[in-house]
Amino acid sequence: MSVPTIYDADRKGTVLRIERSSVHDGPGLRTVLFLKGCPLRCQWCSTPESQKFEIETGDSYSYGSVMTVQDVMRELRKDSLFFFISTGGITISGGEILAQPEFTRAVLRNCRAECMHTAIETSFFAPWETIKSILPYVNLAFVDMKFFSNDLHKQYTGVDNELIKQNLLATNELEDKFQLVIRTPIIPGLNDSEEELCKIGEFCTKLKKLSYVQLLPYHKLGTATYEKLGRAYALPDIKSPTPDQMAGYVKIIERYVENVIF
């Protein structure tokens, strides 16, 4: 069997890692390509090693490597049988995938050419033209809505979210057929007030491509990585919400959106 021609095969990107057999990043078994570099600095970030664009190394760790599109496709093809059996595919995550748009676009384009189901996990914090050029190669887009409030978003992530909201609304005008999922990480004491959740729910009613809303409970996974990198973790005293609390948050969003999961 001949190897398919690779579009933009020599384009390079900075990859954090490739994880196989994920069941949390889209339908079926997924292979997740994590990229390095993110313009946001979410105080609860569970992958601080993904934030900086440069490769980070120390006595006991090394985070990141430079790969070509061809390198990545060679790795992804190893799992193509599992994609077929489980109706899975590939997910590109980060970091922020839109911070390396040409590399992300090339990988997605090649995956679609080889009939792989594609998903992305993103903050949508990028120029609209960048997003618009990538979505034709996407089957499923997980987009974070961490806060509705601009002020809170800037306080806890370092950037305003007006661009994110504008980009989400702009998807209404696209003819591209992809599923849109809004993900909200629930951070107790930060974004779990009824007022904030109601505003998120109300905003979601404006999104024509919305498939469902997913609420993600806060956790402290990744705190050991902060120690390894010599960085302080900003939210050491916040506790994870209980299942009962999460169920209550779901009920608030369900006032506006029919399909809500956690």
Buried (B, 14 or more C-beta within 10 A) or exposed (E): EEEEEBBBBEBEBBBBBBBEEBEEBBBBBBBBBBBBBBBBEBBBBBBBBBBBBEBBEEEEEEBBBEBBBBBBBEBBBEBBEBBBEBEBBBBBBBBBBBBBBBBBBBBBBBBBBBEBBBBBBBBBBBEEEBBBBBBBBBBBBBBBBBBBBBEBBBEBBEBEBEBBBEBBEEBEEBEEEBBBBBBBBBBBEBBBEEEBBBBBBBBBEEBEBBBBBBBBBBBBEBBEBBEBBEEEBEBEEBEBBEEEBBEBBBEBBEEBBEEBEB
